């Protein structure tokens, strides 16, 4: 499934400028991409381990934690959009050799993060009961979901500070820092999951609440490590004292230029995801628990695309900062080849080991009965999802965030819930119908982002 001919671009690049050596381009891509891929994979893996460990309590616990996912990401939407802007701008400044402006952008992003986190955390804690009820909770899942959500959002500050610092480090090409912080955070999370969910080694048995506390402790460790990474003067990202600790119109304008479109994209996505999640939750606790297991595996698949997308943002932004749109397209094509490779490997795993993987989460006969259908969908969706995420990363790295927002509006906000509802209820396909709607969304996103990438128009944006 070769979607973009890197060899043809390589020949065109030889006409436009310096002749690149394909092997060196491949090595550069791997050097930046592998820490990001590993980081994203570990985040997804720990989310999966969380669900497995919570699943020891029962399917109701899996559903309770699953109910908080979309409300949590709606709260994080503004920070995710801010981080996309930071990575893209820092990558462009790295290409231009402007270290001072890159650090100025980070400092002001940190100030914005502190203000926004205070607002989001307060609203989430005060209105947790109403938010979780709106998300589709049932009487047997509501109390645990509310408790989990309040703890996670109460400790949001550690997560958001770490996110914005790591976004700047990734944009500068230093992806190993984010990988290390998340490796430590995830390890701490798993350890405290073991201690607090089931009450081991003298710790109290807190169940779902213990899982939330473990997540916050892990985030606090990551936050400390991320802050420490800013204190090395030999790094491109280096903050000393309180320099640039005030808002500047020029810097904020650059952040909002990209961040506003990405925020719109995140809102479109999260509204669509939440609507879709509510539709599935109405199928019942067992169906929603099964769906949540499938979503965990889909997130594991997404992690490979997300890691490649981070690398694409850094390399595309740097190439465009160096006035080399031809190189930006080359790097995008190389990331896409890796996407196809990872998709094929994951599809084989899902098809051959799907039931065994589901058994890690639950031995409920009803859940296992669904597993064959869900893993079949996963093996198809992984090709669409990973490629679409990589293409979207190239667009964001270039600043073409408006188009990415339009794609999310069409596919996630409208098509996923509409087709999900149609197949679930009027056509009576239940959970299978929900995943047909999800597949329609992924196919649309893949098609639209691929067409935009192929056009090359995204290489002409200025930041």
C-alpha positions as CSV (number, residue, x, y, z in Angstrom):
1,X,0.0,0.0,0.0
2,X,2.4,2.7,-1.2
3,X,0.6,6.0,-1.0
4,X,3.4,8.4,-1.7
5,X,6.4,7.7,-4.0
6,X,9.4,8.9,-2.1
7,X,11.8,7.9,-4.9
8,X,10.0,10.3,-7.3
9,X,10.2,13.1,-4.8
10,X,13.9,12.4,-4.3
11,X,14.5,12.9,-8.1
12,X,12.5,16.2,-8.0
13,X,14.5,17.4,-5.0
14,X,17.7,16.9,-6.9
15,X,16.5,19.6,-9.3
16,X,15.4,22.0,-6.6
17,X,18.4,22.0,-4.3
18,X,21.1,19.9,-2.7
19,X,21.0,16.3,-3.5
20,X,19.8,14.4,-0.4
21,X,21.1,10.9,0.4
22,X,18.0,8.7,1.0
23,X,19.8,6.7,3.6
24,X,20.7,9.8,5.6
25,X,17.1,11.1,5.4
26,X,15.9,7.7,6.7
27,X,18.3,7.8,9.6
28,X,17.3,11.4,10.4
29,X,13.7,10.3,10.5
30,X,14.3,7.3,12.7
31,X,16.5,9.4,15.0
32,X,13.6,11.8,15.7
33,X,10.7,9.4,15.4
34,X,11.7,6.5,17.5
35,X,11.5,8.3,20.9
36,X,8.2,9.8,20.0
37,X,6.8,6.5,18.8
38,X,8.0,4.8,22.0
39,X,6.6,7.6,24.1
40,X,3.2,7.4,22.5
41,X,3.2,3.7,22.7
42,X,4.0,3.7,26.4
43,X,1.3,6.2,27.1
44,X,-1.2,4.0,25.2
45,X,0.2,0.8,26.8
46,X,-0.2,2.2,30.3
47,X,-3.8,3.3,29.5
48,X,-4.4,-0.3,28.5
49,X,-2.7,-1.7,31.6
50,X,-4.9,0.7,33.7
51,X,-8.0,-0.8,32.1
52,X,-6.7,-4.4,32.6
53,X,-5.9,-3.7,36.3
54,X,-9.2,-1.9,36.9
55,X,-10.9,-4.8,35.0
56,X,-9.9,-7.1,37.9
57,X,-12.7,-5.4,39.8
58,X,-15.3,-6.1,37.1
59,X,-16.8,-4.9,33.9
60,X,-18.6,-2.0,35.7
61,X,-15.2,-0.6,36.7
62,X,-14.0,-0.7,33.1
63,X,-17.1,1.2,32.0
64,X,-16.7,3.7,34.9
65,X,-13.2,4.7,33.8
66,X,-14.3,4.7,30.1
67,X,-17.0,7.2,30.8
68,X,-14.4,9.8,31.9
69,X,-12.3,9.5,28.8
70,X,-14.2,12.0,26.5
71,X,-15.0,14.6,29.2
72,X,-11.3,14.5,30.2
73,X,-10.2,15.1,26.6
74,X,-12.7,17.9,26.2
75,X,-11.0,19.5,29.2
76,X,-7.6,18.9,27.6
77,X,-8.6,20.2,24.1
78,X,-7.3,23.7,24.7
79,X,-4.0,22.4,25.9
80,X,-3.6,19.9,23.1
81,X,-4.2,22.7,20.6
82,X,-1.7,24.9,22.4
83,X,0.9,22.2,22.3
84,X,0.5,21.6,18.5
85,X,1.1,25.3,18.0
86,X,4.2,25.3,20.3
87,X,5.7,22.3,18.5
88,X,5.1,23.8,15.0
89,X,6.4,27.2,15.9
90,X,9.5,25.9,17.8
91,X,10.3,23.6,14.9
92,X,10.1,26.5,12.5
93,X,12.3,28.7,14.7
94,X,14.8,25.8,15.0
95,X,15.0,25.8,11.2
96,X,15.5,29.6,11.2
97,X,18.1,29.4,14.0
98,X,16.1,31.7,16.3
99,X,16.6,30.2,19.7
100,X,15.5,33.3,21.7
101,X,12.1,33.5,20.0
102,X,11.5,29.7,20.5
103,X,12.1,30.1,24.2
104,X,9.9,33.2,24.3
105,X,7.1,31.2,22.8
106,X,7.5,28.5,25.4
107,X,7.5,30.9,28.4
108,X,4.3,32.6,27.3
109,X,2.7,29.2,26.6
110,X,3.5,28.2,30.1
111,X,1.8,31.3,31.5
112,X,-1.3,30.6,29.4
113,X,-1.2,27.0,30.6
114,X,-1.3,28.0,34.3
115,X,-4.2,30.3,33.7
116,X,-6.3,27.9,31.6
117,X,-5.6,24.9,33.9
118,X,-7.0,26.8,36.9
119,X,-10.2,27.4,35.0
120,X,-10.6,23.9,33.5
121,X,-9.8,22.1,36.8
122,X,-12.2,24.3,38.8
123,X,-15.1,23.7,36.4
124,X,-14.4,20.0,36.1
125,X,-14.4,19.4,39.9
126,X,-17.5,21.6,40.6
127,X,-19.6,20.1,37.8
128,X,-18.2,16.5,37.7
129,X,-21.6,15.0,38.7
130,X,-23.5,16.7,35.9
131,X,-20.7,16.1,33.3
132,X,-20.5,12.3,34.0
133,X,-24.3,12.0,33.9
134,X,-24.3,13.7,30.6
135,X,-21.6,11.4,29.3
136,X,-24.1,8.5,29.7
137,X,-23.4,7.0,33.1
138,X,-25.7,4.3,34.6
139,X,-26.5,4.0,38.3
140,X,-23.9,1.2,38.8
141,X,-21.1,3.2,37.1
142,X,-21.9,6.8,38.1
143,X,-20.3,7.2,41.6
144,X,-17.0,5.6,40.6
145,X,-16.8,7.6,37.4
146,X,-17.4,10.9,39.2
147,X,-14.7,10.1,41.8
148,X,-12.2,9.2,39.1
149,X,-12.9,12.3,37.1
150,X,-12.6,14.7,40.0
151,X,-9.2,13.3,41.0
152,X,-7.8,13.3,37.5
153,X,-9.0,16.8,36.7
154,X,-7.9,18.0,40.2
155,X,-4.3,17.0,39.4
156,X,-4.4,18.4,35.8
157,X,-1.8,21.0,36.5
158,X,1.0,18.4,36.5
159,X,-0.2,17.0,33.2
160,X,-0.6,20.3,31.4
161,X,2.8,21.7,32.4
162,X,4.6,18.6,31.3
163,X,2.6,18.6,28.0
164,X,3.6,22.1,27.0
165,X,7.3,21.7,27.9
166,X,7.5,18.3,26.1
167,X,5.8,19.9,23.0
168,X,8.5,22.5,22.8
169,X,11.2,19.9,23.2
170,X,9.7,17.8,20.5
171,X,9.5,20.8,18.2
172,X,13.2,21.4,18.7
173,X,13.9,17.8,17.7
174,X,14.7,16.7,21.3
175,X,12.1,13.9,21.5
176,X,14.1,11.8,23.9
177,X,13.2,14.1,26.9
178,X,9.5,13.6,26.4
179,X,10.1,9.8,26.0
180,X,12.1,9.6,29.3
181,X,9.5,11.7,31.3
182,X,6.6,9.5,30.1
183,X,8.6,6.3,30.7
184,X,9.1,7.3,34.4
185,X,5.5,8.6,34.7
186,X,4.0,5.4,33.3
187,X,6.2,3.2,35.5
188,X,5.2,5.1,38.6
189,X,1.5,4.9,37.5
190,X,1.6,1.1,37.1
191,X,3.3,0.6,40.5
192,X,0.8,2.7,42.3
193,X,-2.0,1.0,40.4
194,X,-0.9,-2.3,41.9
195,X,-0.6,-0.8,45.4
196,X,-3.9,1.2,45.5
197,X,-6.4,-0.6,43.3
198,X,-6.2,-3.9,45.1
199,X,-4.7,-2.7,48.4
200,X,-1.2,-4.4,48.3
201,X,1.7,-4.2,50.7
202,X,-0.3,-2.4,53.4
203,X,-1.8,0.3,51.1
204,X,-5.6,0.8,51.3
205,X,-7.8,-0.9,48.7
206,X,-9.3,2.0,46.8
207,X,-10.4,0.4,43.5
208,X,-11.2,2.9,40.7
209,X,-10.2,5.9,43.0
210,X,-6.8,4.3,43.5
211,X,-6.3,4.1,39.7
212,X,-7.0,7.9,39.5
213,X,-4.6,8.7,42.4
214,X,-1.9,6.5,40.7
215,X,-2.3,8.5,37.5
216,X,-1.9,11.8,39.3
217,X,1.3,10.6,41.1
218,X,2.8,9.5,37.8
219,X,1.9,12.9,36.2
220,X,3.6,14.7,39.1
221,X,6.9,12.8,38.5
222,X,6.7,13.6,34.8
223,X,6.1,17.3,35.5
224,X,9.2,17.5,37.7
225,X,11.4,15.9,35.0
226,X,10.0,18.2,32.3
227,X,10.8,21.3,34.3
228,X,14.3,20.1,35.0
229,X,14.9,19.6,31.2
230,X,14.6,23.4,30.8
231,X,17.7,24.0,32.9
232,X,20.4,22.8,30.5
233,X,22.0,25.7,28.7
234,X,23.3,23.5,25.9
235,X,19.8,22.6,24.8
236,X,18.0,24.6,22.2
237,X,15.1,25.0,24.7
238,X,16.5,26.6,27.8
239,X,14.8,28.9,30.3
240,X,16.8,30.9,32.8
241,X,15.1,32.8,35.6
242,X,11.9,34.5,34.6
243,X,12.9,35.9,31.2
244,X,10.0,36.7,28.8
245,X,7.6,36.2,31.8
246,X,5.1,38.6,30.2
247,X,2.7,38.4,27.3
248,X,3.7,39.8,24.0
249,X,1.3,40.5,21.1
250,X,3.7,39.2,18.4
251,X,4.3,35.9,20.2
252,X,0.7,35.4,21.2
253,X,-0.4,36.1,17.6
254,X,1.8,33.3,16.3
255,X,0.5,30.9,18.9
256,X,-3.2,31.8,18.3
257,X,-2.7,31.7,14.5
258,X,-2.1,27.9,14.7
259,X,-3.7,27.1,18.1
260,X,-7.1,28.6,17.3
261,X,-7.6,26.4,14.3
262,X,-6.3,23.4,16.2
263,X,-8.6,24.2,19.1
264,X,-11.5,24.3,16.8
265,X,-10.4,20.9,15.4
266,X,-10.1,19.5,19.0
267,X,-13.6,20.8,19.9
268,X,-15.1,19.3,16.8
269,X,-13.4,16.0,17.5
270,X,-14.3,15.8,21.2
271,X,-17.9,16.7,20.6
272,X,-18.1,14.0,18.0
273,X,-16.3,11.5,20.2
274,X,-18.5,12.3,23.2
275,X,-21.7,12.1,21.1
276,X,-20.5,8.7,19.8
277,X,-19.6,7.5,23.3
278,X,-23.0,8.4,24.6
279,X,-24.6,6.4,21.8
280,X,-22.5,3.3,22.7
281,X,-23.1,3.8,26.4
282,X,-26.8,3.5,25.9
283,X,-26.2,-0.1,24.6
284,X,-25.6,-1.2,28.2
285,X,-22.7,-1.8,30.6
286,X,-21.4,-5.0,28.9
287,X,-21.4,-3.5,25.4
288,X,-19.8,-0.3,26.6
289,X,-17.1,-2.2,28.5
290,X,-16.4,-4.2,25.4
291,X,-16.2,-1.0,23.3
292,X,-13.8,0.5,25.9
293,X,-11.5,-2.5,25.5
294,X,-11.6,-2.0,21.7
295,X,-10.9,1.7,22.1
296,X,-7.9,0.9,24.2
297,X,-6.5,-1.3,21.5
298,X,-7.3,1.4,18.9
299,X,-5.4,3.9,21.0
300,X,-2.5,1.5,21.0
301,X,-2.6,1.6,17.2
302,X,-3.0,5.4,17.2
303,X,0.2,5.7,19.3
304,X,2.3,4.7,16.3
305,X,0.7,7.3,14.1
306,X,1.0,9.9,16.9
307,X,4.7,9.2,17.3
308,X,5.3,9.5,13.6
309,X,3.1,12.6,13.5
310,X,5.3,14.3,16.2
311,X,8.4,13.5,14.1
312,X,6.6,14.8,11.0
313,X,5.7,18.1,12.7
314,X,9.4,18.6,13.8
315,X,10.9,17.7,10.5
316,X,8.4,19.5,8.3
317,X,8.5,22.6,10.4
318,X,12.3,22.7,10.3
319,X,12.5,22.0,6.6
320,X,10.0,24.9,5.9
321,X,12.0,27.1,8.2
322,X,15.0,26.4,6.1
323,X,13.0,27.2,2.9
324,X,13.0,23.6,1.7
325,X,9.4,22.6,1.0
326,X,10.8,19.7,-1.1
327,X,12.5,18.2,1.9
328,X,9.3,18.7,3.9
329,X,7.4,16.5,1.4
330,X,10.2,14.0,1.5
331,X,10.1,13.6,5.2
332,X,6.3,13.3,5.1
333,X,6.6,10.5,2.5
334,X,9.2,8.6,4.6
335,X,6.9,8.8,7.7
336,X,4.1,7.5,5.6
337,X,6.1,4.4,4.6
338,X,6.8,3.7,8.3
339,X,3.0,4.1,8.9
340,X,2.2,1.4,6.4
341,X,4.8,-0.9,7.9
342,X,3.4,-0.5,11.5
343,X,-0.2,-0.9,10.3
344,X,0.6,-4.2,8.7
345,X,2.3,-5.6,11.8
346,X,-0.6,-4.5,14.1
347,X,-3.2,-5.9,11.7
348,X,-1.5,-9.3,11.9
349,X,-1.5,-9.1,15.7
350,X,-5.1,-8.1,16.0
351,X,-6.3,-10.9,13.6
352,X,-4.2,-13.7,15.2
353,X,-4.3,-12.8,18.9
354,X,-7.4,-10.7,19.2
355,X,-9.3,-13.1,21.6
356,X,-6.3,-13.6,23.8
357,X,-5.8,-9.9,24.1
358,X,-9.4,-9.4,25.1
359,X,-9.0,-12.1,27.7
360,X,-6.3,-9.9,29.4
361,X,-9.1,-7.4,30.1
362,X,-12.0,-9.6,30.9
363,X,-13.1,-13.3,30.9
364,X,-16.8,-12.3,30.6
365,X,-18.3,-14.6,28.0
366,X,-20.4,-11.8,26.4
367,X,-17.3,-9.6,26.0
368,X,-15.3,-12.4,24.5
369,X,-18.2,-13.1,22.1
370,X,-17.8,-9.6,20.7
371,X,-14.0,-9.8,20.5
372,X,-13.8,-11.4,17.0
373,X,-15.9,-8.7,15.4
374,X,-14.0,-5.9,17.1
375,X,-10.6,-7.2,16.3
376,X,-11.6,-7.5,12.6
377,X,-12.6,-3.9,12.6
378,X,-9.3,-3.0,14.3
379,X,-7.2,-4.7,11.6
380,X,-8.9,-2.6,9.0
381,X,-9.0,0.7,10.9
382,X,-5.3,0.7,11.8
383,X,-4.3,1.2,8.2
384,X,-6.6,4.2,7.8
385,X,-5.9,5.7,11.2
386,X,-2.1,5.7,11.3
387,X,-1.8,7.1,7.8
388,X,-4.4,9.8,8.4
389,X,-2.6,10.9,11.6
390,X,0.8,11.1,9.8
391,X,-0.7,13.2,7.0
392,X,-2.4,15.5,9.5
393,X,0.9,15.9,11.3
394,X,2.5,17.1,8.1
395,X,-0.2,19.6,7.7
396,X,0.0,20.9,11.3
397,X,3.8,21.1,11.1
398,X,3.3,23.5,8.1
399,X,0.7,25.5,9.8
400,X,-2.2,24.2,7.7
401,X,-4.4,23.7,10.7
402,X,-7.6,25.1,9.2
403,X,-7.9,22.3,6.8
404,X,-7.3,19.7,9.6
405,X,-10.1,21.3,11.6
406,X,-12.5,21.1,8.6
407,X,-11.6,17.4,8.2
408,X,-12.4,16.8,11.9
409,X,-15.7,18.7,11.6
410,X,-16.8,16.6,8.6
411,X,-15.6,13.2,9.8
412,X,-15.7,13.1,13.6
413,X,-18.3,15.7,14.5
414,X,-20.9,14.6,11.9
415,X,-20.1,11.3,10.1
416,X,-19.0,9.2,13.1
417,X,-22.1,9.8,15.3
418,X,-24.5,9.9,12.4
419,X,-23.4,6.6,11.0
420,X,-22.9,5.2,14.5
421,X,-26.5,6.0,15.4
422,X,-27.9,4.8,12.0
423,X,-26.1,1.4,12.2
424,X,-26.7,1.0,16.0
425,X,-30.4,1.7,16.3
426,X,-32.5,2.1,13.1
427,X,-30.6,-0.8,11.4
428,X,-30.3,-2.7,14.7
429,X,-26.7,-3.7,14.5
430,X,-25.8,-2.7,18.0
431,X,-22.1,-2.6,18.9
432,X,-21.1,-3.8,15.4
433,X,-23.0,-0.8,14.0
434,X,-21.1,1.5,16.2
435,X,-17.8,0.3,14.8
436,X,-19.1,0.6,11.3
437,X,-19.7,4.3,12.0
438,X,-16.1,4.6,13.4
439,X,-14.7,3.0,10.3
440,X,-16.6,5.4,8.0
441,X,-15.1,8.3,10.0
442,X,-11.5,6.9,9.7
443,X,-11.9,6.3,6.0
444,X,-13.1,9.9,5.4
445,X,-10.2,11.4,7.5
446,X,-7.7,9.3,5.6
447,X,-9.0,10.2,2.2
448,X,-9.2,14.0,2.9
449,X,-5.8,14.3,4.6
450,X,-4.1,12.2,1.8
451,X,-5.6,14.4,-0.9
452,X,-4.4,17.5,0.9
453,X,-0.9,16.1,1.4
454,X,-0.6,15.1,-2.2
455,X,-1.6,18.5,-3.4
456,X,1.4,20.2,-1.7
457,X,-0.5,23.3,-0.9
458,X,0.3,22.9,2.8
459,X,4.0,23.7,2.1
460,X,3.2,27.4,1.3
461,X,2.0,28.5,4.7
462,X,3.8,31.1,6.7
463,X,4.1,31.1,10.5
